Amino acid sequence: MIEVKRKEGEPANALLFRFSKRVKRSGILREANKRRFRDRVVNKSKRRLSAIHRDHKRKELDRLRKLGLT
């Protein structure tokens, strides 16, 4: 936990600036985003099928471009 004590006569925006600087340096935000946006585990066969599907779609799109239909 990060703690910042207010110095005597320090304005609130300076206190917030010091606090945000400490939070950035500590790596808390990076860790929180890493946990928040963590990818779910997809099994090997689903990944393989997805790659095959993408490859077929890409080939079909290339074929249509060559024919001038897109």
Backbone as a ProteinNet text record, in pm:
[ID]
protein_1_A
[PRIMARY]
MIEVKRKEGEPANALLFRFSKRVKRSGILREANKRRFRDRVVNKSKRRLSAIHRDHKRKELDRLRKLGLT
[TERTIARY]
83.5	0	88.3	55.3	133.7	72.8	160.8	114.6	194.6	126	190.6	132.4	219.8	172.9	187.3	90.1	87.9	188.2	270.1	366.2	293	347.5	281.6	281.2	164.1	149.6	152.6	145.8	150	10.5	-1.9	-133.2	-177.3	-307.4	-363.3	-315	-301.5	-259	-114.7	-29.3	107.9	109.7	22.1	10.6	-35.6	-136	-183.8	-75.2	3.1	111.7	214.9	253.2	349.2	294.4	166.2	104.1	100.5	57	47.5	185.6	286.8	422.3	468.9	437.3	474.6	400.3	273.7	195.4	255.3	291.1	350.3	482.5	564.8	695.2	683.6	580.1	567.5	525.8	461.2	419.2	283.2	210.9	80.1	-18.4	-19	-112.9	-84	42.2	78.8	30.9	50.6	7.2	-144.7	-214.6	-360.9	-415	-357.7	-403.1	-370.8	-258.4	-221.5	-325.8	-370.2	-471.2	-608.5	-639.3	-771	-792.4	-690.4	-704.3	-636.7	-629.9	-565	-643	-571.1	-636.4	-676.1	-788	-830	-751	-737.2	-660.9	-749.9	-700	-773.6	-695	-765.7	-693.7	-632.3	-542	-461	-545.6	-646.1	-725.9	-808.6	-861.1	-937.8	-849.6	-727.5	-634.3	-601.4	-581.2	-547.9	-662.2	-784.9	-901.1	-919.9	-894.1	-906.6	-803.3	-681.4	-577.1	-612	-665.5	-706.2	-817.5	-913.5	-1025.2	-974.9	-883.5	-826.3	-753.1	-679.7	-605	-699.2	-807.1	-905.8	-970.3	-1006	-1067.8	-972.1	-845.2	-746.1	-727.9	-720.9	-706.3	-828.4	-946.9	-1069.5	-1073	-1031.3	-1027.6	-926.9	-810.6	-710.7	-765.8	-836.5	-894.5	-996.9	-1081.3	-1181.4	-1117.4	-1007.8	-937.8	-881.6	-825	-767.2	-874.6	-994	-1105.2	-1171.3	-1135.6	-1192	-1331.6	-1363.4	-1497.7	-1509.2	-1400.1	-1409.2	-1368.8
-117.4	0	124.1	217.7	340	447.2	512.6	615.8	742.7	854.5	983.7	1079.9	1138.6	1233.2	1374.7	1456	1594.7	1678.7	1750.5	1840.7	1969.1	2038.3	2159.3	2266	2319.5	2423.6	2372.1	2240.6	2183.3	2184.6	2231	2230.2	2086.8	2071.6	1939	1880.8	1965.3	1911.6	1861	1923.7	1875.9	1741	1725.8	1598.5	1488.4	1518.9	1420.2	1384.4	1481.9	1456.4	1361.8	1386.5	1298.9	1158.3	1150.1	1018.9	941.9	1008.6	938.8	896.9	977.1	941.5	816.5	808.2	690.6	566	581	467	415.4	506.2	465.3	393.7	445.6	384.2	247.7	227.2	102	-14.3	13.6	-93.6	-151.9	-87.2	-137.8	-134.4	-25.2	-14.1	-118.3	-140.4	-240.8	-379.4	-410.5	-540.4	-552.3	-445.5	-448.1	-469.3	-399.8	-417.4	-556.8	-610.2	-745.6	-845.2	-825.6	-916	-890.4	-766.4	-731.3	-782.8	-770.4	-805.9	-939.1	-1027.5	-1156.6	-1238.2	-1298.6	-1381.9	-1515.1	-1565.8	-1695.9	-1803.5	-1917.3	-2026.5	-2099.4	-2112.3	-2182	-2308.4	-2420.9	-2544.8	-2550.9	-2645.4	-2652.7	-2677.5	-2763.9	-2796.7	-2676.7	-2597.8	-2478.5	-2375.3	-2357.3	-2264.3	-2309.2	-2438.7	-2494.5	-2473.1	-2502.7	-2484	-2337	-2249.1	-2106.9	-2061	-2113.1	-2077.3	-2128.4	-2247.4	-2304.1	-2219.4	-2179.4	-2097.3	-1962.3	-1898.2	-1771.4	-1786	-1895.5	-1920.3	-1935.8	-2010.9	-2028.8	-1895.6	-1816.2	-1686.2	-1594.2	-1594.4	-1510.4	-1551.6	-1683.1	-1733.1	-1696.5	-1708.4	-1674.5	-1525.5	-1442.1	-1298.1	-1262.9	-1327.4	-1304.7	-1345.3	-1457.3	-1505.6	-1405.6	-1353.1	-1255.3	-1124.3	-1083.1	-962	-977.4	-1096	-1120.6	-1118	-1163	-1162.1	-1024.6	-933.8	-799.3	-792	-883.6	-886.8	-819	-764.5	-694.6	-550.7
0	0	0	-83.5	-95.9	-7.3	65.4	157.1	132.9	117.7	97.9	199.2	279.1	379.8	325.8	358.5	311.2	389.2	314.3	378.2	417.1	513.1	561	451.9	424	324.2	180.9	162.8	27.7	-33.7	-156.8	-221.7	-255.9	-272.4	-296.6	-429.2	-532.8	-661.7	-658	-576.3	-562	-490.4	-392.7	-320.7	-415.3	-497.3	-594.1	-694.7	-737.3	-830.5	-770	-644.7	-577.3	-561.7	-526.5	-509.3	-641.1	-748.8	-877.2	-926.6	-899	-938.7	-863.8	-737.7	-658.8	-706.2	-740.8	-789.9	-920	-1011	-1138.5	-1117.9	-1029.1	-1004.1	-938.4	-859.2	-785.7	-874.8	-989.2	-1078.8	-1044.6	-955	-913.7	-1030.1	-1106	-1218.8	-1325.1	-1354.3	-1454.5	-1411.5	-1285.4	-1233.1	-1235.4	-1201	-1200	-1340.7	-1440.4	-1577.8	-1628.9	-1586.3	-1627.1	-1576.2	-1454.2	-1398	-1458.1	-1486.6	-1537.8	-1679.4	-1762.8	-1902.9	-1935.5	-1839.8	-1861.5	-1962.9	-2057	-2157	-2094.9	-2139.3	-2088.8	-2162	-2099.7	-2158.1	-2258.4	-2381	-2485.6	-2517.8	-2527.7	-2549.3	-2689.5	-2707.7	-2828.7	-2952.9	-2942.4	-3060.6	-3107	-3012.9	-3051	-3118.8	-3066.6	-3129.8	-3271.1	-3289.6	-3420.4	-3518.7	-3475.1	-3561	-3597.7	-3503	-3528.3	-3631.6	-3621.2	-3716.9	-3856	-3864.7	-3994.1	-4054.9	-3973.1	-4019.8	-4072.5	-3997.5	-4042.2	-4174.8	-4189.1	-4312.5	-4430.8	-4413.4	-4521.1	-4558.7	-4458.5	-4484.6	-4561.7	-4521.2	-4587.6	-4733.7	-4759	-4896.2	-4980.7	-4923.4	-4995.4	-5029	-4935.9	-4958.7	-5068.5	-5066.9	-5172.2	-5308.6	-5314	-5438.9	-5493	-5402.7	-5444.7	-5491	-5426.5	-5468.7	-5608.9	-5636.4	-5769.8	-5877.8	-5839.6	-5935.2	-5945.1	-5854.6	-5855.9	-5798.8	-5709.9	-5653.4	-5515.4	-5466.2	-5336.1	-5348.1
[MASK]
++++++++++++++++++++++++++++++++++++++++++++++++++++++++++++++++++++++

